[in-house]
C-alpha cells in the first residue's frame, strides 16, 4: 500500500504528464505557417505532446482534442526577440536580483549565461503575454570586449534554456575599446592575438594527435627522452584543447558557433567582416545602426544583422542611424532579426516590427524577422520558427494583425502547453482599476 508521500508524488507526476500530453486543436483562424507566408484560411492546427501534428484548412477534429476557437482571428508561430537579458535581470541597479553584469571571471569567453537563468523572473510573464515565446539572452557587460556565451530561452517552465550555447558575443564599439585599453587599435590587436592563439593551439593539437597515431605504429625501442618530450607535448596540447575557452574559440573558428559582434558604425562593421574572411567565423552583426551603408557587403558575405528598428538618432558612433535600416538591408538580401535595447520592453517586439513596416519593410519580412530568421541565426530552426508538422507547438492566437498597436493575444501555447495570459502587470491593473474613490473626490 502506498504511503501519503508516494500518493502525492504520483499525483503530481500524473498532473505534469497530463499537461505535457494535452491534445489541442486551434480552429477557424487565418494561419501563417511560415513566418509571414504560408497563409491558410479556416485553419485547423492540431497539437499533441508538445508538437504540431498538422496544419490544414478545415478537416475533422479528433474527439479527444480540446478546441480553441480562433474564428475571425490570426494564428502565427510564437515570436522571438533576439537580444535581451531575460532571466538574468529583474530590477535594474539592484545587484541581488541581477546576473547580467559579469564583474570578473577566469575566462569571460567561456562563461555561459545559461548557468544563471532565473525561471521565476517576473519579466518572463510580462514578455510572453505579448506573443513572445522564445528569446535570445546574454550578459549586458563583462568588463571585457568578450561578452561570454548567450542562450536561447523558451519562455515557459522551470528550465527555460532551449539552446545553452547559441553564440559568443564580442563588443567592438567604444565600450569594447575602453575595456581593451582605450583605443580600437589596441582592441583589434587583442582580438587578433586571441584568435591567432586559438588557431595555433588548434593546429598544434591536431598535429599532436597525428603524431600520436604515427608513434603507435612505430617500434617501442625509441629514445626514452624523445618519448618523454612527446608525451609532455601531447599532455599539454590535450589540456589546452580541452579547456573551456579553447573549445569555445575552436567552435567559432570552425563556424559552428555564431560570433555575435556588437557594432554600429560602417567602419566597425567592415572590420567585423574581416573576422569571417580571415578566421572563418560565422559573424552576425548586433545593433548595426549604420549597417545599411554596407548592406551589399553584408549580403555578399552572408552575414545577418540583429537590429533595433527604433534606432534613428545619430550619435558619434552612428551618425547615419535611420529607421530605414531594416528595409534597406532586406532589399540588399541581408537576413535580419529584431532586438530590444531594453529587456523590460522586449515584449514590444511586434511594435518594433510594425515600425519597420511603417518605414518600408514588408509585413512578410517583418514576421520572418521574429520567427524564421532568428531561429536560423541562433540554431533552433530544427524545432522552432514555423507552424509545421514535427515542430514545437509555439502558437499564438491574435485578435487582429500582430503588428497593429491595438492587437492583443487571445491564446498562447508554448511547446504544447496553453499558458496563462496573466502577468505582474495585469495583476496590478486588475487590483487598482476599480478602487473606490475617496469621498473628497466624489461629486
Secondary structure, DSSP 8 states (H G I E B T S, - for coil): ---HHHHHHHHHHHHHHHHHT--EEEEEEEEEEETTEEEEEEEEEEEETTEEEEEEES----TT-EEEE-TTSEEEE-EEEEEE-TTT-SSTT-GGG--SB----S-GGG-BGGGG--TT-HHHHHHHTTTEEEEEE--SB-SSSEEEEEEEEESSSS--EEEEEEEEEEE-SHHHHHHTTS-HHHHHHHHHHHHHHHHHHHHHHHHHHHHHHHHTTS-S-S-HHHHHHHHHHHHHHHHHHTSHHHHHHHHHHTTSSEEEEEE-SHHHHHHHHHHHHHH---EEEEE-TTGGGGHHHHHHHT-EEEE-TT----BTTBTT--TTHHHHHHHHT--EEE--S-GGGGGGHHHHHHHHHHTT--HHHHHHTTTHHHHHHTT-TTTSSS--TTSB--EEEESS-TTSTT--EEEEEETTEE-----HHHHHHHHHTT----GGG--
